[in-house]
């Protein structure tokens, strides 16, 4: 069955399209990575037929030690045919309690950012590098991320977004397979296979440092322009 059209439409009113004013130009190309080939050791993840099937597997997953301390796994959520997909680092406390991604303070800020570029939350798909909360919200360890990444790669393959937005350095590093600073990865249009990928700050970082809100606003408007292109 062909993928249905899910390109978000402005909600109307004087605010729709306001994000376009003084939007930065689309920057030059960055890194190009290829989605991993089907692995014989990924426990069948690459063959899960739907997002719902994948979520069911995630909720009972024990592939890494994070399963030992979680309350709920957080598979991800949103429009299964979304054109725009956001990828963060991992669940926080509120997400661990609810089983939903980006529903704490950082999630509320992400909702505001998406709304400001005419992409209501229900039109996008939101996921994370790891699906279980690392203790004390620490950065996922390499083996934890490696164990969980097949789920994310399968989600991207199933959703087939037109644009990927990596929220924070951890998401960018694991999607692009590099160890570089966020500053080195911003202001470029990378490619995950055929999908353009833009890197920006994680919303939680904006809560700690409001000075990063302006560059983030530029990044998300670049990503939004790519969606229209």
Beta strands, then each sheet from edge to edge (+ up, - down):
strand 1: 29-33
strand 2: 77-78
strand 3: 84-88
strand 4: 125-128
strand 5: 163-167
strand 6: 189-192
strand 7: 195-200
sheet 1: 1+ 6+ 7- 5- 3- 4- 2+
end
